[in-house]
């Protein structure tokens, strides 16, 4: 799905920021990626009760091809924003095949390798179908699973004590809408709740390295 070239400033923040838990909230903090799950808003730019209208949950560039969009235009897809790609992946969004073509190709390679099908051609629709079954249950919310922290690859997001964390370059950092905090003291053998859907975890384990916010290296 094509992304906008520029996003328009808003007097009040819209409910369009996505957390690693998959929640959509309002915030003045800026994201580094845009994405969508279909049209989720009404004529007043207020979210309806729906949280997706398509299985193709994408993460897109903020600027692409000189295009310009009006945010939450009635009848069009709802522009969602993420702190970074690790956040988008945790929420269940994959790279867009148009505006993030190179990332999409790397993601497909990682997906195929992680599924034991290295070198095979994988269709976007097939990934979306598998992902949709692994990221959310209609009545129970986000699907998670438990795993030892030490066994997870860098780029995966987990939760402990109600807080989301990014595992990255030997550290585990708490997430916020504005960025990551200082490394937390989580034991390597601690069982954590994995927020990143299982197929994406395996794609990351197989070599797909997501982009992360600069604060992850602070």
Helices and strands as residue ranges (DSSP letters): E 15-18, E 24-26, E 33-36, E 58-60, E 80-82, H 85-91, E 94-95, H 101-114, H 124-135, E 136-137, E 141-142, E 145-148, G 149-151, E 157-160, E 163-168, E 171-176, E 179-183, E 191-194, H 198-205, G 214-217
